Each structure stands twice: as structure tokens, then as C-alpha cells.
Amino acid sequence: MAEIANIRGIKKDLGDLLVEKEIISAEQLLRALDKLSQEGHDKRRRLPQVLVEDFHVDHDKVYGEIANYYAFRKLEISPESMDDENLAFIRREMNNLPANVKTLAMDNRVLPYAEDLERPGRLLVITPDPTKREVYIIGRSFSFQKFEICYVRLAQWQELWQRVNISRSGYASLESEAREGMAEDIPEEDADMYEQVLEEEINRSGLVSLVESVFIDAVRMGASDIHVVPRGERKTEFHFRIDGKLTLWYTNMETRAEAVAAVVKDRAMNLDRFERNMAQDGFAQFNIDKKTVRFRVSIIPTIGKELKSKYESIVIRVLQEPLFSTRLEDMGFDRFSENVFRKAITKPYGMIIVTGPTGSGKSTTLFSALRTVMDPSLNVITVEDPVEYFIEGARQVKLNPKLDFEGALRAILRHDPDIVMVGEIRDRQTAEIAVKLANTGHLTLATLHTNDAVSAIARLYKMGVEPFLLAYSINIVLSQRLMRKLCDRCKAVVEDPDREALLKLGMKEEEIAKHKIYRAVGCSNCLKGYKGRRAIHEALYFTKAIRQLVLKAGESIDEEVLREQASKEGMHTLRMSALDLLKNGITTLEEVASVTVEDD
């Protein structure tokens, strides 16, 4: 302890107290202090932040002790017990803040809770981190002359925030009387009046801010998709797809579903706000947290119980540029798959095919491969529909009504390419042109929707591509899935794992005895016990033996023979890759069974 106390003249303080309370070790404190000294003052992080963010120390243990240390009042709150009046109070106070202070409050997890019953006229301000200087700035900005900063546990604050999440926009704080007197039954034939009513409803509410806050929340939560689903005339649900699973984020019951859809359309390009009878595709782009984020918007008309209403389901794909700074070594390859994939993409010609369902990370893998092999001396051309990410150094072709996929590929053949990414192979024409590119000295990258690597060969064969072309044009077929990772903070060992299920998945008795199996628990740091995803791969590398098997195909490709030969040469199946994650404590038995069901 004396060693710690002498570092840079630090006397016995909060860090020493956390060590005494056995919340952290002396070694952790030394490493955290060293990290702070390396960061310098510009980062403005404090010791508790470093301990929680970098060393994964329990948030509530650290900040609970801080609350005791600085004598902050601790509150135990039950978000479920908050009635509409309490929630309205919180929203009203938040909505009355200046816009910049309101953003500051959201970023620093600060909420007005209630008036202090023991000292009327004093506002209780709650936060899971009461030591931030910004909390005092925010507290002075509420309508109360006096305030007291109180500590609450992070999970309780987050639960309460979800109930008042709409306060980002000030939208839910509107009194119900604001909607009274509004025409409920608008004749369908009176379209102009109907649109006018919707416009008035949008203007009267904070619906624009609500929609924009949904975009922001989705990016900050790491969601891959936003689903806007109408469930009734005045009920719209917002779902986020996080780590591959849809999660209900907010239910709006304040305005018409058509008004919500109209505001979403207004935020995007290439969408007709007044068209409600056909599918539409558009895009949007915003600067969020100093990063440019693109969104792809898909809209389809749906029906509901209220036939007079014209509902639309909206799915918004979140496209964050930093995703494609991923290096191949960070993609989660097993050793065999990474070695053969690198070998395949560094050849001067041939096809690289990545297979898997929608949302399995195929594009991430292809863009990472491009980043690995791109060179200023190479002409790299991509054909995409639509172009979702901009690649520095590549020439990206966007399809349009006058330039279809087949026409673009034919044009590329005359455009002196070295590397071509053709996106998804959809039919025989695109397959044949892609194969032609690969056979004429070009490295060609493409995706295909199949269950595994071997079945991709059979799919191309059924499309009409000749076996000899397949045999000599393909370098590798990589099948890929994404599996949810267990939260490192809360995962727990399964005391009595289901041996029969593990054996059925492919584990051996000695492996079950040797490895610990973990289960999902759930905490404030994750979503139902999972946080993040990890790719698993199945790499079918075209060796001489594999090429000969494809070349000798008769009326059909013998997938089983191909799979056996590839396994002899070292290929890991998707199930084997998933079991490696299970044995290493990265995922769960349930996730392995769910993601690799096709291997049963």
C-alpha cells in the first residue's frame, strides 16, 4: 500500500480505499494509474472510468463506494413502480432543458427524479456516476433553485431511462389534451385533408425529434437494424437488432402510425412520403458522435385491423464505416481457415466466394479481404446494388435503371480491372460473367446464399455453370455465420451440463470432462447475457484433389464426397468452429445448436 501511496505523490485516497475494500487489487490500481498517466489530460478520464471501462471492474461496486466516500445520498428506485405522473415529471423537466444541456444530460446519464419530500423545493437528481463535473451543470439547469445529486445503481437508471427514453425528443411529455378535438375518422377520398391532419399532428408533437433520437440510439447501442412496426392506428413499435436478435426498444402510442412513417420518409432520400401502396428503398446519412453513419431504408405496405389506415413496415439497416477497418486477423478465423483464405486472396486471379444468410457478415469479410490485397498499382472495381460503403482507392459502380447487374459486369470486362467485387451472384448470367472474369486473369470476389461451403458448388452447377469452369476458376468458398458472445462480466459455469446434448453436437466425452461450459446470465453491461458477436467459418479451399472431384461431376455434384475430401485436408465445418468457441467459454450450447442447425 505504501508503494501505491508514493506514486506521483498520491496519498491514501479513493484508489487505496478500493483496494482496502477488495473491490480491486493493488496491481489493478497500479496499472490503472499508469494508464491514466499515459493518456494525459486531454482524455479527461478519471480513475473509476478506467477501472470500469478498461479493467472490467463491477460498475456498481466502484461507484457505490465512491458514493459512500463523497457522502452522496444513495437511492433505491423501482422503475416499474413509477406511475404516469412521475414519468411525466421527469419528461417535463428534461424537455425544459436547453438543447445542449439536454444532450449533456443524456450523454452523462443524468435524470431529474422527484422533489425531495423532506425538503420541499429541492430536486433529487439521479445518476450512476455522481462525480462528473457535468452533473452540477445539468442540475443547475432544471427549474428548481436547489438540487441534490443522488447515486443510483446503473441497472436501475437504465431501466428508468428506457421508460422515459422518449424524453430525448420532448415528445411523450405532451398532455393528452393536445390530441383532443383532432379528427379521428378521415374519409379516404379526402386525401388533402388527411395529409393536412397528419402534418398538423407531426408539427404539434415532437415526432421529428423522436425519429432522429431513434437513429442516434441505434448507433450508440451498436444495432445493425432498426425495425419500425405499426401495431395499430396509434401504436408503433421500434425494435433494434442487436447481436443478431430483435429487441423492443420503445412503443409509441402518441400519434398515428402513418405520421411516424411520414417522418421516417422525410429523413431519407429517394422516398415518396405520399406513396403508401408500393415498396420503396431509400437511404439517409447523419453525423452521429462525430462519425458519418449511413442508413439504408426499406419500406413495404402492410395491413392491420383498421382497414381505413394504410400501414407501412420500415426496416433501416445501420451502415457504420468503421466496421470495415477490420483486419483479417480480427475476423475470428481458425488457423486453417485464415491460412487458406489468405493464400486464396493473394493469388492474381480466381474466384473468392463467401456464403451465408443475410446478416452473417459476408460483406465485412469481403471488404476486409479487399483492404488486405488492395494496392495503388491495382485497378479495383466493385459492382453493388446499392453502394453501402465507400472504399478508398476503389472504383465503385452503382446500378441504376439504365445499368443492370449483367450490363455492369460486361462493361467491367472492358475496363482493364485487376480485382473485381461483384456482390451477390443471383442467376446464371451473373455467375457465368463472374467465372469469365476469374478465368481471364482477374481476382473476383462474390457472395452467394447457401447453407455451407460445399453446397455453393452444387448451386453454381445447377445454375448452369460447367464443371470444368467451376474447377479451374474458384480459389476458395468460405461459409460464414455470426455467433453471439457471452458477456465476460456475468457469464457463469454450468454446474451440470447436458452431456447428451453436447455429445449430439459433436463433443467427445473427454472434451466434456476437460472443458467448462458457460451459460448466459445478464447484467447492466450486456443484453440478456450476450455482448458482441464472433464469426465462425468453413473454408473449402480448391486443392488439386477438390478440383478433380468437381471436374469429374456427372449429372450432379456429390456434396458428401467433396465434404469428406475437404475434411481430410483440414477443413473445419461450421459446427466444429462453433464447438471451439463453446469449449473456450466464448458462447453457449444453445447458441451452437441454434446457429449450426444445418449440420445436424
C-alpha positions in Angstrom: 0.0 0.0 0.0 2.9 2.3 0.8 4.2 1.8 -2.8 0.8 2.9 -4.2 0.6 5.9 -1.9 4.0 7.2 -3.1 3.2 7.1 -6.8 3.4 10.7 -8.1 2.8 12.0 -4.5 -0.6 10.4 -4.2 -1.6 10.0 -0.6 -4.1 7.4 0.7 -7.2 8.2 -1.3 -10.1 6.6 -3.2 -7.8 4.2 -5.0 -6.3 2.9 -1.8 -9.8 2.6 -0.3 -11.0 0.5 -3.2 -8.0 -1.8 -2.6 -8.8 -2.0 1.1 -12.4 -2.9 0.3 -11.1 -5.6 -2.0 -13.0 -4.2 -4.9 -9.8 -4.0 -6.9 -6.3 -5.4 -6.4 -3.2 -3.3 -5.7 -1.9 -4.5 -9.1 -5.0 -3.3 -10.9 -4.7 0.1 -9.2 -1.1 0.5 -10.3 -1.9 -0.5 -13.8 -4.9 1.9 -13.9 -2.8 4.8 -12.6 -0.1 4.0 -15.2 -2.7 4.1 -17.9 -4.0 7.4 -16.7 -0.5 8.9 -16.8 0.0 7.7 -20.4 -3.3 9.2 -21.6 -2.6 12.7 -20.4 -5.1 15.4 -19.5 -6.7 15.7 -22.9 -8.7 12.4 -22.5 -10.2 13.7 -19.2 -10.9 10.2 -17.9 -10.8 9.5 -14.2 -9.6 6.5 -12.2 -13.2 5.0 -11.8 -13.8 5.2 -15.5 -10.5 3.4 -16.3 -11.2 0.7 -13.8 -14.7 0.0 -15.1 -14.1 0.5 -18.9 -10.6 -1.0 -19.3 -10.3 -3.4 -16.4 -14.0 -4.5 -16.3 -14.4 -3.9 -12.6 -18.1 -4.0 -11.5 -19.6 -0.6 -12.0 -21.9 -0.6 -9.0 -19.1 -1.7 -6.6 -16.8 1.1 -7.7 -19.3 3.9 -7.9 -21.2 2.7 -4.8 -18.1 3.0 -2.8 -17.5 6.4 -4.4 -20.9 7.5 -3.3 -20.0 6.5 0.3 -16.6 8.1 0.0 -18.1 11.5 -1.0 -21.3 11.1 1.1 -23.7 11.2 -1.8 -27.2 10.0 -0.9 -28.0 6.6 -2.3 -31.4 5.9 -3.7 -33.1 2.5 -4.4 -35.6 3.1 -7.1 -38.1 0.8 -8.7 -38.8 2.0 -12.3 -41.8 -0.3 -12.6 -43.5 1.5 -9.7 -43.2 4.8 -11.3 -46.7 6.0 -12.4 -47.6 8.2 -15.3 -47.4 11.3 -13.1 -43.8 10.5 -12.0 -42.8 9.8 -15.6 -44.4 13.0 -16.8 -42.5 15.0 -14.2 -39.2 13.6 -15.4 -40.0 14.2 -19.1 -41.2 17.7 -18.4 -38.0 18.7 -16.6 -35.9 17.1 -19.3 -37.8 18.7 -22.1 -37.5 22.2 -20.5 -33.7 22.0 -20.6 -31.8 23.9 -23.4 -30.9 21.5 -26.2 -27.2 21.5 -25.5 -27.8 20.8 -21.7 -30.3 18.1 -22.6 -27.7 16.3 -24.8 -25.2 16.7 -21.9 -27.7 15.1 -19.5 -28.3 12.1 -21.9 -24.6 11.6 -22.5 -23.8 11.7 -18.8 -26.7 9.6 -17.6 -28.5 12.2 -15.5 -32.2 12.4 -14.8 -34.4 14.5 -12.6 -36.1 12.1 -10.3 -38.5 13.8 -7.9 -39.0 16.7 -5.5 -37.5 15.9 -2.1 -40.4 15.3 0.3 -38.3 16.1 3.3 -37.1 19.4 1.9 -39.7 20.8 -0.5 -38.3 22.9 -3.3 -35.2 20.7 -3.6 -34.9 18.5 -6.7 -33.4 15.0 -6.4 -31.1 14.4 -9.5 -30.1 10.8 -10.0 -27.1 9.4 -11.8 -24.9 6.2 -11.7 -21.8 8.5 -11.7 -22.3 11.4 -9.3 -18.6 12.6 -9.5 -18.7 14.1 -13.0 -18.5 17.8 -13.1 -21.1 17.9 -15.8 -23.7 16.7 -13.3 -23.6 20.0 -11.5 -24.0 22.0 -14.7 -27.1 19.9 -15.6 -28.5 20.1 -12.1 -28.4 23.9 -12.1 -30.3 24.0 -15.4 -33.5 22.4 -14.1 -36.4 24.5 -12.9 -35.7 24.0 -9.2 -33.4 26.5 -7.4 -32.0 23.8 -5.2 -31.0 20.3 -6.1 -29.2 17.3 -4.6 -27.2 14.8 -6.6 -28.0 11.2 -5.7 -26.4 7.9 -6.7 -28.5 5.0 -8.2 -27.3 1.7 -9.4 -26.6 1.6 -13.2 -29.2 -1.1 -13.9 -31.9 0.9 -12.1 -31.0 4.0 -14.0 -31.1 2.2 -17.4 -34.5 0.6 -16.6 -35.9 4.0 -15.7 -34.3 5.6 -18.8 -36.0 3.1 -21.1 -39.3 4.1 -19.7 -38.7 7.7 -20.3 -36.5 7.3 -23.4 -38.8 9.4 -25.4 -37.6 12.4 -23.4 -34.8 12.8 -25.9 -37.3 14.5 -28.1 -39.7 16.0 -25.6 -42.4 14.2 -27.4 -44.0 12.0 -24.8 -44.4 14.8 -22.4 -47.3 16.3 -24.4 -50.5 16.4 -22.5 -53.2 14.1 -23.8 -55.4 17.2 -24.3 -53.2 18.2 -27.1 -54.7 15.5 -29.2 -58.3 16.2 -28.3 -60.5 17.6 -31.0 -58.5 16.0 -33.7 -60.5 14.3 -36.5 -60.3 10.6 -35.9 -62.1 9.4 -39.0 -60.8 11.0 -42.1 -62.5 9.9 -45.3 -60.1 8.1 -47.6 -61.3 10.1 -50.6 -60.3 13.3 -48.9 -56.6 12.9 -49.3 -55.7 16.5 -49.0 -57.4 16.8 -45.6 -55.9 13.6 -44.5 -52.4 14.8 -45.2 -53.1 18.1 -43.6 -54.2 16.3 -40.4 -51.0 14.2 -40.4 -48.9 17.3 -40.9 -50.6 19.1 -38.0 -50.1 16.1 -35.8 -46.4 16.0 -36.7 -45.9 19.7 -36.1 -47.8 19.6 -32.8 -45.7 16.7 -31.4 -42.0 16.1 -31.1 -42.2 13.2 -33.6 -39.3 14.5 -35.7 -37.0 14.5 -32.7 -38.3 11.1 -31.7 -37.3 9.6 -35.0 -33.9 11.3 -35.0 -33.2 10.1 -31.5 -34.1 6.5 -32.6 -31.3 6.8 -35.2 -28.9 8.0 -32.6 -29.8 5.4 -30.0 -29.4 2.6 -32.6 -25.9 3.7 -33.5 -24.9 4.1 -29.9 -26.3 0.7 -28.9 -24.5 -1.0 -31.8 -27.7 -2.1 -33.6 -27.4 -3.4 -37.1 -31.1 -2.7 -38.0 -34.0 -0.6 -36.9 -37.5 -2.0 -37.3 -40.4 0.4 -37.3 -43.5 -1.7 -37.0 -47.1 -0.4 -36.9 -49.3 -2.4 -34.5 -52.4 -0.3 -34.6 -53.8 3.1 -35.5 -51.9 4.8 -32.6 -49.3 2.1 -31.8 -45.9 1.9 -33.4 -43.1 -0.3 -32.1 -39.4 0.4 -32.5 -37.2 -2.7 -32.4 -33.4 -2.8 -32.6 -31.5 -5.8 -33.9 -28.6 -6.1 -31.5 -26.1 -9.0 -31.8 -28.5 -10.7 -34.3 -31.6 -10.6 -32.1 -34.5 -8.2 -32.3 -35.2 -6.3 -29.1 -38.2 -4.0 -28.4 -36.7 -0.6 -27.7 -39.8 1.7 -27.5 -43.5 1.6 -28.1 -45.0 4.9 -29.3 -48.7 5.3 -28.6 -49.0 9.1 -29.0 -49.5 9.6 -32.8 -50.8 7.8 -35.8 -48.6 5.1 -37.4 -48.9 6.9 -40.7 -47.4 10.0 -39.1 -44.4 8.1 -37.8 -43.8 6.6 -41.3 -44.1 10.0 -42.9 -41.4 11.4 -40.6 -39.0 8.5 -41.3 -39.5 9.1 -45.1 -38.8 12.8 -44.7 -35.4 11.9 -43.1 -34.3 9.8 -46.1 -33.6 10.3 -49.8 -35.4 8.7 -52.7 -38.6 8.1 -50.8 -42.0 9.4 -51.6 -43.7 10.5 -48.4 -47.2 10.4 -50.0 -46.8 6.9 -51.6 -48.3 4.2 -49.3 -49.2 1.4 -51.7 -45.8 0.2 -53.0 -42.4 -0.9 -51.7 -39.7 1.8 -51.6 -36.0 1.9 -51.0 -34.0 4.9 -49.9 -31.1 6.0 -47.8 -30.1 8.5 -45.2 -26.8 9.9 -43.8 -26.2 11.6 -40.5 -23.2 12.7 -38.4 -23.6 10.9 -35.1 -20.9 11.3 -32.3 -18.6 12.9 -34.9 -18.9 9.9 -37.3 -20.6 9.7 -40.6 -23.2 6.9 -40.5 -25.3 5.8 -43.5 -28.7 4.1 -43.3 -30.5 2.0 -45.9 -34.2 2.3 -45.7 -36.7 -0.4 -46.9 -40.4 0.2 -46.8 -43.2 -2.2 -47.6 -47.0 -1.7 -47.3 -48.8 -3.9 -44.7 -52.4 -4.2 -43.4 -53.9 -4.0 -40.0 -57.3 -4.4 -38.3 -58.2 -0.8 -39.1 -58.7 -1.1 -42.8 -59.0 2.6 -43.2 -55.4 3.1 -42.2 -52.5 2.5 -44.6 -49.7 0.9 -42.6 -46.1 0.5 -43.7 -43.4 -1.6 -42.2 -40.0 0.0 -42.2 -36.6 -1.6 -41.8 -33.5 0.6 -41.6 -30.0 -1.0 -42.0 -27.3 0.8 -40.0 -24.1 1.1 -42.0 -21.2 2.2 -40.0 -18.0 2.9 -41.9 -15.6 1.8 -39.1 -16.8 -1.8 -39.4 -14.7 -2.2 -42.5 -11.4 -1.2 -40.8 -11.4 -4.8 -39.5 -8.3 -6.8 -40.3 -8.4 -10.4 -41.3 -6.6 -11.4 -38.2 -9.5 -9.9 -36.2 -12.2 -11.8 -38.0 -12.2 -14.8 -35.8 -10.7 -17.3 -38.3 -9.4 -20.6 -37.1 -5.8 -21.2 -38.1 -6.6 -23.4 -41.1 -9.3 -21.1 -42.5 -7.2 -18.0 -42.1 -4.2 -19.6 -43.8 -6.1 -20.9 -46.9 -8.2 -17.7 -47.2 -5.0 -15.5 -47.2 -3.5 -17.9 -49.8 -6.6 -17.7 -52.0 -6.9 -13.9 -51.9 -3.2 -13.3 -52.7 -3.4 -15.2 -56.0 -3.5 -12.9 -59.0 -6.7 -14.5 -60.4 -9.6 -16.8 -59.4 -12.9 -16.5 -57.5 -13.3 -15.9 -53.8 -16.9 -16.8 -52.8 -18.3 -16.1 -49.4 -21.6 -17.8 -48.5 -24.1 -17.4 -45.7 -27.5 -16.0 -44.9 -28.4 -12.3 -44.7 -26.6 -10.6 -41.8 -23.9 -13.2 -41.4 -21.0 -10.8 -42.1 -20.3 -11.7 -45.7 -19.7 -8.0 -46.7 -17.4 -7.4 -43.7 -15.2 -10.4 -44.7 -15.1 -9.3 -48.4 -14.2 -5.7 -47.6 -11.5 -6.9 -45.1 -10.1 -9.1 -47.9 -10.1 -6.1 -50.3 -8.3 -4.0 -47.8 -5.7 -6.7 -47.4 -4.9 -7.1 -51.2 -5.6 -3.5 -52.4 -2.6 -1.7 -53.8 -2.3 1.7 -55.7 -0.9 -0.3 -58.7 -4.1 -2.3 -58.9 -7.4 -1.3 -60.6 -10.1 -2.4 -58.1 -13.8 -2.2 -59.3 -16.9 -3.1 -57.3 -20.5 -3.5 -58.6 -23.1 -3.1 -55.8 -26.8 -2.5 -55.5 -26.8 -0.2 -53.7 -23.3 1.1 -52.8 -23.4 1.0 -49.0 -19.8 1.8 -48.1 -17.2 4.0 -49.8 -13.8 2.2 -50.3 -10.8 4.5 -50.6 -8.9 3.6 -53.7 -11.6 1.6 -55.4 -13.9 2.5 -58.3 -17.4 1.7 -57.2 -20.2 1.2 -59.8 -23.8 1.9 -58.7 -26.6 0.1 -60.6 -29.5 2.1 -61.9 -32.5 1.6 -64.3 -30.2 2.1 -67.3 -27.3 -0.1 -66.0 -28.3 -3.6 -64.7 -26.0 -6.1 -63.0 -25.3 -8.1 -66.2 -24.6 -4.9 -68.1 -22.2 -3.6 -65.5 -20.2 -6.8 -65.4 -19.9 -6.9 -69.2 -18.7 -3.3 -69.1 -16.1 -4.1 -66.4 -14.6 -6.7 -68.7 -13.5 -3.9 -71.0 -12.4 -1.6 -68.1 -9.0 -3.3 -67.5 -9.7 -4.5 -63.9 -7.3 -6.3 -61.7 -9.7 -7.1 -58.8 -13.5 -7.1 -59.1 -16.1 -7.4 -56.4 -19.4 -8.4 -58.0 -21.6 -8.6 -54.9 -24.2 -11.3 -54.9 -24.4 -14.0 -57.7 -28.1 -14.2 -58.3 -28.5 -16.0 -61.6 -26.8 -17.9 -64.4 -25.8 -14.8 -66.4 -24.0 -13.1 -63.5 -22.4 -16.4 -62.5 -21.1 -17.0 -66.0 -19.7 -13.5 -66.2 -18.1 -13.8 -62.8 -16.5 -17.1 -63.8 -15.3 -15.5 -67.0 -13.6 -12.7 -65.1 -11.9 -15.2 -62.8 -10.7 -17.2 -65.8 -9.3 -14.2 -67.7 -6.8 -13.1 -65.1 -8.8 -11.2 -62.6 -9.3 -11.8 -58.9 -13.1 -11.9 -58.4 -14.9 -11.6 -55.1 -18.5 -12.5 -54.7 -21.2 -13.7 -52.3 -23.8 -16.5 -52.6 -26.7 -17.5 -50.4 -26.1 -21.2 -49.5 -26.1 -23.1 -46.2 -22.4 -24.2 -46.3 -19.3 -24.1 -48.5 -19.8 -27.3 -50.4 -23.4 -26.6 -51.3 -22.2 -23.4 -53.1 -20.6 -25.6 -55.7 -23.8 -27.5 -56.3 -25.8 -24.2 -56.5 -23.5 -22.8 -59.3 -23.7 -26.2 -61.1 -27.5 -26.1 -61.0 -27.3 -22.5 -62.3 -25.7 -24.0 -65.5 -22.0 -23.3 -65.0 -20.0 -26.1 -66.5 -17.9 -28.3 -64.0 -14.6 -27.6 -65.8 -15.2 -23.8 -65.4 -16.0 -24.2 -61.7 -13.0 -26.5 -61.1 -10.5 -24.0 -62.5 -12.0 -20.7 -61.7 -12.7 -21.0 -57.9 -9.9 -20.5 -55.4 -12.0 -20.9 -52.2 -15.5 -21.0 -50.9 -15.9 -19.6 -47.4 -19.1 -20.2 -45.5 -19.7 -17.9 -42.5 -22.0 -17.4 -39.6 -22.1 -14.9 -36.6 -22.5 -16.3 -33.1 -23.3 -14.2 -30.0 -20.6 -14.0 -27.5 -21.1 -14.4 -23.7 -20.7 -11.3 -21.6 -17.3 -11.7 -19.8 -18.7 -9.9 -16.7 -21.7 -12.1 -15.9 -21.3 -15.5 -17.6 -21.5 -18.4 -15.2 -20.3 -22.0 -15.3 -22.9 -24.7 -16.0 -22.6 -27.0 -13.0 -24.3 -30.0 -14.6 -24.1 -29.6 -18.4 -26.4 -31.7 -20.6 -24.0 -34.4 -21.7 -26.4 -36.0 -24.2 -26.9 -32.6 -26.0 -23.1 -32.0 -26.0 -22.5 -35.4 -27.5 -25.1 -34.8 -30.1 -23.5 -31.6 -31.1 -20.2 -33.4 -31.7 -18.2 -33.1 -28.5 -16.3 -36.1 -27.2 -16.6 -37.5 -23.6 -13.0 -36.4 -22.8 -13.7 -32.9 -24.1 -16.8 -32.6 -21.9 -14.8 -33.6 -18.9 -11.9 -31.3 -19.8 -13.7 -28.0 -20.6 -16.1 -25.8 -18.7 -19.4 -24.9 -20.3 -20.8 -21.5 -19.6 -24.3 -20.1 -19.6 -25.8 -16.6 -20.2 -26.8 -14.7 -17.1 -27.4 -11.0 -17.8 -26.2 -7.7 -16.3 -26.1 -4.0 -16.9 -23.2 -4.5 -19.3 -24.9 -6.8 -21.8 -28.2 -7.9 -23.4 -29.6 -11.0 -21.8 -26.1 -12.4 -21.1 -24.6 -11.7 -24.5 -22.4 -8.9 -25.8 -21.0 -8.8 -29.3 -20.6 -11.5 -31.9 -17.9 -13.7 -33.3 -17.6 -15.2 -36.8 -17.3 -18.9 -37.4 -16.0 -20.2 -40.8 -16.0 -23.2 -43.0 -13.3 -22.9 -45.7 -13.4 -25.1 -48.8 -10.0 -24.5 -50.4 -9.6 -25.8 -54.0 -6.7 -28.2 -54.0 -5.9 -30.5 -56.9 -8.0 -33.3 -55.3 -11.0 -31.0 -54.9 -10.7 -29.7 -58.5 -10.6 -33.2 -59.8 -13.8 -34.2 -57.9 -15.6 -31.2 -59.3 -14.2 -31.8 -62.8 -15.5 -35.4 -62.8 -19.0 -34.4 -61.8 -21.7 -36.1 -63.8 -25.3 -35.1 -63.6 -24.8 -33.6 -60.2 -22.2 -32.5 -57.7 -21.6 -35.2 -55.0 -21.6 -32.9 -52.0 -20.8 -35.6 -49.5 -17.7 -36.8 -51.3 -16.5 -33.2 -51.6 -17.1 -32.6 -47.9 -15.2 -35.8 -46.9 -12.2 -34.8 -49.0 -12.1 -31.3 -47.7 -12.3 -32.6 -44.1 -9.3 -34.9 -44.8 -7.4 -31.8 -46.0 -8.1 -29.9 -42.8 -11.4 -28.1 -43.3 -13.3 -27.2 -40.2 -17.0 -27.4 -40.5 -19.2 -24.6 -39.1 -20.2 -26.9 -36.2 -16.5 -27.6 -35.4 -15.7 -23.9 -35.4 -18.7 -23.2 -33.1 -17.7 -26.0 -30.7 -14.3 -24.4 -30.5 -16.0 -21.2 -29.2 -18.1 -23.3 -26.8 -15.0 -25.1 -25.4 -13.2 -21.8 -24.9 -16.1 -20.3 -22.9 -17.0 -17.7 -25.6 -20.5 -18.9 -26.4 -23.2 -21.2 -25.1 -24.6 -24.7 -26.0 -27.9 -23.1 -27.0 -26.2 -20.7 -29.4 -24.1 -23.5 -31.0 -27.3 -25.6 -31.6 -29.2 -22.6 -33.0 -26.6 -21.2 -35.4 -25.3 -24.5 -36.8 -28.6 -26.3 -37.0 -27.9 -27.2 -40.7 -25.1 -29.5 -39.6 -27.5 -31.9 -37.7 
